[in-house]
């Protein structure tokens, strides 16, 4: 790294924090000291794909995945400006405060950043060509996320320069990333995350396409496109590199459709059926793009029989199948005409180490947490928590999210609603 590049990185780090307009006495002003132990176990500015050091002896860990972050629509931009105490700044941390306890309590947390990040002085634009303030990277890190998928239909809205700016902003605040790349070598590397329980988790991401934008011929690696053979080859390579768990973020499906379409279902079955030496190549799939929650489903597993006290049987733990969350909705979006477009769900999975090293880490608890994007207030709301404190108006929202998420048999497979 040249001296000029190092200088630019330092300037960007300062600007990402100061540009949010945080007051000197604001305890949330420092984005580089997240509270949960997964962050403390890793160097804060390790380049995506670099293998983290070994951690404590193997023990269970929790992984949370949240929906699309689209911070470029006028409603989200206006709220971030209003929340910044300095004119011209943008602060996205307040709008994520409602989901921070869910994200921060997890050992590892994955997000999906749909909009390319622009320079500090903008311009910032919404649909059809997105460009969001880089301060959103600070907010995601401060909320507790560890890695962001960046493969989407808008990944190339600002060309290769937009890809570079986005990944440099994420690098600067210490967020891993996967799905887009600045060079061919980076495109071959997953984001590798070390859970405090000892597991090495590989995060991969792919998109169905990039709307009208196409990667330049000299840079076909700029964004990962969905191709089953490529995805499985990458998953197997990650496993050979030592990954205990392989999690795949897929940008797929039909917008505003609450049920997965035929291509989603077909691809999910192909990917979750693939095995090497009897071990599934992929341990978890989480989806985005539909702008509404979609069902969770456990594929290639036995039905989750229960003992009289409600516990899952030992046989079911051994043959747990692979969970697919077809769509998590939008975590941060704009004002949608369809009410479903303001709903989302955070997925939370507990992985337990195998009794024999080298075998599969099993998901022994699967949960979803219903969330709501309050467009008027510009806040993400934990629906269960809000209802508990008196927001009875959100009960129909919770019912709709729960009905959608459970509509493909996830309840019988063991999926629970978490808080």
Secondary structure, DSSP 8 states (H G I E B T S, - for coil): --HHHHHHHHHHHHHHHHTTT--TT-TT--TT--SSHHHHTS-TT--TT------SS---EEEEEEEEE-TTSHHHHHHHHHH-SSTT----HHHHHHHHHHHHTSSEEEEEE-S-B--TT---B-TTS-BB-THHHHHHHHHT--EEE--STTTTTTHHHHHHHHHHHHHHHT-EEESB-SSHHHHT--EEEE-TTS-EEEEEEEES--TT----GGGTTSB-B--HHHHHHHHHHHHHTT-SEEEEEEE-S-TT-SS--HHHHHHHHHHHH-EETTEES-SEEEEESSSSB--EEEES-----B-TTS-B-HHHHHT--EEEE--BBEEE----SSGGGGEEEEEEEEEE--SSTTS--EEEEEEEEEEEEETTTTEEEEHHHHHHTT-GGGHHHHHHHHHHHTTTSTTTTTEEE--
